[in-house]
Each structure stands twice: as structure tokens, then as C-alpha cells.
Amino acid sequence: MIISVINHSNGKISDEEVQHVIRAINRQVKEDFMPYWSLGATIRLEGRSSKTPNQQTHADMRGDAVIYLWDKTNVKDAMGYHELNNQGIPYGFVFLSIAAELGEPWSVTLSHEVLELIGDPEVNLLVAGPHPDPKKNHDVFHWYEMCDAVQSETYEIDGVKLSNFVLPLYFTGTDEFNGRNDFLGTVNADGGSLKSFGVNPGGYVGFFDPELGDHNTFSRNADTKAKKRMKIKAQVKETRRAIRYKRLAKKNTNK
């Protein structure tokens, strides 16, 4: 897979800065992510089809998927821009304003989006597992997201901060003794590490609850940081998922 990165930051981030971050993420994918997941991609910076994004320009993509670095704050306008230009193409957005609101470098957000785009390009994979709330005694279908559960944890490659990510064992029904569920193997304040289908401090998980017939999110009790991040990021992530599900529903209706 080739993921095109389009710099629509309008001068807020130089192409030189983007290239430095892309180089680090390519190393992360090849050296850290791929050995565990056997899934890979090459990320590369592409040019823009116009100075200012609009719904009449050609698609800003030269590969198999696209991620936009976006300086605008209107999520709906950005999603609409993608839908009219790159219909059906896997994509992601890095909103600079949202990264700033989260208090994280945009490189972390880009790393997050790249890994999740590789793991679930069409945003339509779900994994059966226990409800993340211990008080709920039924199974749900978890989003197949690589970074949400550990999204507040970072590490560096070549001086660039990148996102931690979960490992395949995370999406299994039982925890193995000393099994690794995330790349960094973070030990939390309680002395424990990430459990299968669980969340670390600052993280959250999304899932489809068949009893409610709807999607929902979950974070640790009293985790104000996670709840803030969840609220900010949900507007992008849920919109992206809604687009996919809406298209699927249309196809089923037309049969």
C-alpha cells in the first residue's frame, strides 16, 4: 500500500518538516509495526492539485490511500471535500487545530492515522469481545483500531514523536501470562499492563453494542484526559465511520 500525504496546512508546516516526520513514520511501520502485524505501507508526500482545497479540483492522490494535513477546523467541509474527490478511497485527516487542542505534536496524530489506516483501510472491521465496562456482562463488537486504547502514549524515532499501538494479542478473548498487548508494554500506576480489549490511562475504545444497536465509546472512570481526547477525536473518527456505513447501507438498499 502507498499512502499519499497531502500538505494542506497552507504554510503552517513546511514540506521539509513533513518529509522528516514521514521518514520517521516509514521507519515505525517497517521496523516496529510490520514485524507484529505483517501489514505494511509506504508513506510519501505528494503535491496538491490546487492552492486551496475545493470540491471541483482533481483528487490529491497518487497512491492507494490518502491522508490530509489540514489547517481548517470545519470537519464536515473537510470530509465533504474528500468524498467528492476520492470516493471509496481509504483516507484519514490530521487537523492541526485538533492536534493542538489535544496538546500533542501533529506527528503523533499522523502516526496514529497511518497505523489505523493500514490496519483497517475501509473502516469496516469489527472484533467480537467483552464489553469494556466490567459492569456490563455481554459481548460487543470492538472497532479494529490500532492506537485508540493507548493513544496518550508516545515514543521517538529520529527525534520525532510517534504514537504507541496495540499488538494482535490485544484483540483476543483471553489474556496470556506476560503477553504483550501493546508495543511499548507500558506498566500503569497499578502495576498492571494493558489487558485484551482494555484501555490504558488517557485512551479509549469504540465499539458497536448489539443490545443498543448503536456505536459507543468507553474510557476509564474519572479519566478526564481520556474523556477530553475522546470528545475531540470522536467528531473526526465517527464521521469517517459514518461515511463508510452510510455507503454500505445505500448499497444494501439498492439490492
HUBELDA-V191529 format. One record per run of one state. SS is the DSSP state (H for helix, E for strand, L for the rest). FROM is the first residue (numbers start at 1). TO is the last residue. If there is no record, write none. Layout:
BEGIN
ss=SS from=FROM to=TO
ss=SS from=FROM to=TO
END
This chain:
BEGIN
ss=L from=1 to=1
ss=E from=2 to=8
ss=L from=9 to=14
ss=H from=15 to=37
ss=L from=38 to=41
ss=E from=42 to=46
ss=L from=47 to=64
ss=E from=65 to=70
ss=L from=71 to=74
ss=H from=75 to=85
ss=L from=86 to=90
ss=E from=91 to=95
ss=H from=96 to=102
ss=L from=103 to=105
ss=H from=106 to=119
ss=L from=120 to=125
ss=E from=126 to=130
ss=L from=131 to=138
ss=E from=139 to=143
ss=L from=144 to=147
ss=H from=148 to=150
ss=L from=151 to=153
ss=E from=154 to=157
ss=L from=158 to=159
ss=E from=160 to=163
ss=L from=164 to=165
ss=E from=166 to=166
ss=L from=167 to=167
ss=H from=168 to=171
ss=L from=172 to=181
ss=E from=182 to=182
ss=L from=183 to=204
ss=E from=205 to=209
ss=L from=210 to=213
ss=E from=214 to=218
ss=L from=219 to=223
ss=H from=224 to=254
ss=L from=255 to=255
END
